[in-house]
Amino acid sequence: MTNPNTSKTAFWAAAALLLALLSPVAARAQGTVRRHLIYFQDKAGTPYSVSQPQAFLSAWASRRLPRPH
């Protein structure tokens, strides 16, 4: 006959081991930085420019832009 405390101990030991093995994998995945560069080729002749964002952004969006120092 098996002692119920032994079964619980074995379960928690296995759970702790699994957590210890998977923690470094999860920590490494959070540090991954992916950058994508997108080129727009069909935007020639548009009246909008990033030098004048107030021309195409709402007042609310303009207030959220970082201010130059």
Number of C-alpha atoms within 10 A of each C-alpha: 3 6 7 9 9 10 11 11 11 12 12 12 12 12 12 12 11 11 11 11 11 11 10 10 10 10 10 9 9 8 8 8 6 5 6 5 4 6 7 6 6 7 9 7 6 7 8 13 10 8 7 9 13 14 13 13 13 10 10 8 11 14 11 8 10 7 7 4 3
